[in-house]
Amino acid sequence: MRIASHRETAWASITFAGARHRLELLFDGVEAVAAGENFIAALPDHEFDIRGQLVADAAVIEADHRLLPKPRLAVAVELLLLEDG
């Protein structure tokens, strides 16, 4: 797996401040694609442990499978991280 891109956008409400992160992940090859599929399945229920941050939302926004010329999975995810404390 490799991170193809990352964007961060400041986010705030009346009670919370943080940032929305969008990551584009690439999984190349049969084993990597299988790992990417597991990642997609596990992300919604994953318990994050990030010091000083609370993950308020984690979602797969887009997934694109390709078989030729070799197996590849591109996944876009968005995470909303709030400052904790």
C-alpha positions in Angstrom: 0.0 0.0 0.0 1.1 3.5 -0.7 -0.4 6.9 -0.1 -0.9 8.6 -3.4 -2.2 11.8 -2.0 -3.3 13.5 1.2 -5.4 16.7 1.7 -6.2 18.3 5.0 -9.0 20.9 5.5 -9.6 22.7 8.8 -12.9 21.9 10.4 -14.8 23.4 13.3 -18.2 23.5 14.9 -19.4 25.5 17.9 -18.0 22.9 20.3 -15.2 21.1 18.4 -12.2 21.9 16.2 -10.2 19.6 14.0 -9.5 18.7 10.4 -10.9 16.6 7.7 -8.3 14.4 5.9 -8.8 12.8 2.5 -6.3 10.1 1.6 -5.9 8.3 -1.8 -4.4 4.9 -1.2 -3.1 2.5 -3.8 -2.8 -1.3 -3.4 -0.8 -2.9 -6.3 -0.7 -6.7 -6.8 -2.9 -9.6 -5.8 -1.8 -9.7 -2.1 -2.0 -5.9 -1.7 -5.5 -5.8 -3.3 -6.7 -8.5 -0.8 -5.2 -6.3 2.0 -7.0 -3.3 0.6 -10.3 -5.2 0.5 -9.8 -6.1 4.2 -9.0 -2.4 4.9 -12.3 -1.3 3.3 -14.3 -3.9 5.3 -12.6 -3.0 8.6 -12.4 0.8 8.4 -16.0 1.6 9.6 -15.6 -0.3 12.9 -11.9 0.4 13.5 -11.0 1.9 16.9 -8.3 4.5 16.3 -5.8 5.4 19.0 -4.3 8.8 18.1 -2.8 10.8 20.9 -4.7 14.2 21.3 -7.2 13.3 18.5 -10.6 11.7 18.4 -11.6 10.1 15.1 -15.3 11.3 14.7 -15.8 9.8 11.3 -13.9 7.4 9.0 -15.4 6.5 5.6 -14.5 5.0 2.3 -15.5 7.6 -0.4 -14.5 5.7 -3.5 -12.9 2.4 -4.5 -11.7 1.4 -8.0 -10.6 -2.2 -8.9 -8.6 -3.0 -12.0 -7.4 -6.4 -13.0 -5.3 -5.5 -16.1 -2.4 -5.1 -16.7 -2.1 -6.2 -13.1 -4.4 -6.2 -10.1 -4.8 -2.8 -8.5 -7.1 -1.2 -6.0 -7.4 2.6 -5.5 -9.3 3.7 -2.4 -10.2 7.2 -1.3 -11.0 7.6 2.4 -12.0 10.6 4.5 -11.3 10.9 8.2 -12.6 13.6 10.5 -10.2 14.2 13.4 -11.2 16.3 16.3 -8.9 17.9 18.9 -9.2 15.9 22.1 -8.7 18.1 25.2 
